[in-house]
């Protein structure tokens, strides 16, 4: 683990302030859930918590099924990164931070479908080969947990209404799984 050289004191309520630089680097915002672990050597580890992390294996299977049946690159993201993908180059997408455009789409809680002439929204900041074809937010009791996406390469077919219904159904299903 890399030392940062920053020391913080615990206040009377047991709180510790995470320095702004670290919050910015790790994209920790007010209200972000964190997991806290204790280590044998007396250390304490804070880790960003992803409720969808519990469904990651399941999300991979869903992406593979979508890919087999549609021929389209399928991906699932949590609030921060792409957590599951089938098709395309995994190193370009998997575990990469969501693009600001994708984060904004999730915040709007709306379905998205690319149409000709519209700006091409990238799933991650550095995904040059891919853009969003269809995206649907994963909602659980009103909270945004992530997004289900069909991605397109530059020369890909336009997404259809059936693609939008499929992605919406999968996103709703994942949200329901998180409720139980």
C-alpha positions in Angstrom: 0.0 0.0 0.0 1.3 3.4 -0.9 1.8 5.9 2.0 0.5 9.4 1.3 2.2 11.2 4.2 -1.0 12.7 5.4 -2.0 12.4 9.0 -5.5 13.0 10.3 -6.7 12.8 13.9 -9.9 11.1 15.0 -12.4 13.6 16.4 -14.6 13.1 19.6 -17.3 11.4 17.5 -14.8 8.9 16.0 -14.7 10.5 12.6 -11.7 10.9 10.3 -11.6 13.4 7.4 -10.4 11.8 4.2 -8.2 14.5 2.5 -9.7 16.2 -0.5 -6.9 15.1 -2.8 -7.6 11.4 -2.0 -11.4 11.9 -2.4 -10.9 13.5 -5.8 -8.4 10.8 -7.0 -10.7 8.0 -5.9 -13.9 9.8 -6.9 -15.4 9.7 -3.5 -18.3 12.1 -3.2 -20.4 13.1 -0.2 -22.7 10.2 0.5 -20.4 7.6 -1.2 -20.6 4.3 0.7 -17.3 3.0 2.0 -16.4 -0.5 3.4 -14.2 -0.6 6.4 -11.8 -3.5 7.0 -9.4 -4.2 9.9 -6.1 -5.9 9.2 -4.2 -8.2 11.5 -1.3 -5.7 11.8 -3.7 -3.1 13.3 -4.3 -1.3 10.0 -7.7 -0.1 8.8 -8.6 -0.1 5.1 -11.4 2.0 3.6 -12.7 0.8 0.3 -15.4 2.2 -2.0 -18.5 0.0 -1.7 -20.4 -1.1 -4.8 -23.7 -2.8 -4.1 -23.5 -4.3 -7.6 -20.2 -6.0 -6.6 -22.2 -8.7 -5.0 -23.8 -9.4 -8.4 -20.7 -9.1 -10.5 -20.6 -12.8 -11.6 -24.2 -12.7 -12.4 -23.7 -9.5 -14.4 -21.0 -11.2 -16.4 -23.4 -14.0 -17.3 -26.1 -11.6 -18.3 -23.6 -9.7 -20.5 -22.5 -13.0 -22.2 -26.1 -14.0 -22.8 -27.0 -10.6 -24.3 -23.8 -10.8 -26.5 -24.7 -14.2 -27.8 -28.3 -13.2 -28.6 -27.8 -9.8 -30.1 -24.2 -9.8 -31.3 -23.7 -6.5 -29.5 -21.1 -5.6 -26.9 -22.9 -5.7 -23.5 -21.6 -4.1 -20.3 -22.8 -3.3 -16.8 -21.3 -0.6 -14.7 -21.7 0.4 -11.1 -21.7 4.1 -10.1 -17.9 4.3 -10.8 -16.6 1.7 -13.2 -17.5 -1.0 -15.8 -17.8 -4.2 -13.7 -18.9 -6.7 -16.3 -18.6 -6.9 -20.1 -18.9 -9.4 -23.0 -17.4 -8.6 -26.4 -14.9 -6.0 -27.3 -11.5 -5.5 -25.7 -11.9 -6.0 -22.0 -8.7 -4.1 -21.2 -10.2 -1.0 -22.8 -13.4 -1.1 -20.7 -13.4 -3.4 -17.7 -12.6 -1.7 -14.4 -12.2 1.7 -16.1 -13.9 4.7 -14.6 -17.3 5.7 -16.1 -17.2 8.8 -18.3 -18.8 12.0 -17.1 -21.4 11.6 -19.8 -22.4 8.2 -18.5 -22.5 9.4 -15.0 -24.8 12.3 -16.1 -27.1 9.8 -18.0 -27.4 7.7 -14.8 -28.3 10.8 -12.7 -31.1 11.6 -15.2 -32.6 8.2 -14.5 -33.6 7.9 -18.2 -33.3 5.4 -20.9 -30.8 6.4 -23.7 -30.7 5.3 -27.3 -28.2 6.7 -29.8 -29.7 8.3 -32.9 -27.8 9.4 -36.0 -26.4 12.9 -35.8 -26.3 12.9 -32.0 -23.1 13.2 -30.0 -21.5 9.8 -29.4 -21.3 9.3 -25.7 -18.4 7.2 -24.4 -18.8 4.6 -21.7 -15.4 5.4 -20.2 -13.2 8.5 -20.7 -10.7 6.7 -22.9 -12.9 4.3 -24.9 -12.2 5.7 -28.4 -13.5 2.7 -30.3 -16.9 2.4 -28.5 -19.9 4.6 -27.8 -23.2 4.0 -26.1 -25.9 2.5 -28.3 -28.4 1.9 -25.5 -28.2 2.5 -21.8 -30.6 2.1 -18.9 -30.0 3.0 -15.3 -30.2 0.3 -12.6 -32.4 1.6 -9.8 -33.1 0.1 -6.5 -35.7 1.8 -4.2 -35.0 5.0 -6.1 -31.2 4.9 -5.7 -29.0 4.7 -8.8 -26.7 1.6 -8.6 -25.3 1.6 -12.1 -26.2 1.1 -15.7 -26.7 -1.6 -18.3 -25.4 -0.8 -21.8 -25.1 -2.0 -25.3 -22.0 -0.5 -26.9 -21.4 0.2 -30.5 -18.3 0.4 -32.5 -18.0 3.3 -35.0 -19.4 1.3 -37.9 -22.0 -0.6 -35.9 -25.7 -0.9 -36.7 -28.1 1.6 -35.1 -29.8 0.3 -32.0 -33.4 -0.7 -32.3 -36.3 -0.3 -30.0 -36.0 -4.0 -29.1 -32.5 -3.3 -27.9 -33.8 -0.6 -25.7 -36.5 -2.8 -24.2 -33.9 -5.6 -23.6 -31.5 -3.3 -21.7 -34.4 -1.7 -19.8 -35.6 -5.2 -18.7 -32.2 -6.3 -17.6 -31.6 -3.1 -15.7 -35.0 -3.5 -13.9 -34.2 -7.1 -13.2 -30.8 -6.3 -11.6 -32.5 -3.5 -9.5 -35.0 -6.0 -8.2 -32.3 -8.5 -7.4 -30.7 -5.9 -5.2 -33.9 -5.3 -3.3 -34.1 -8.9 -2.2 
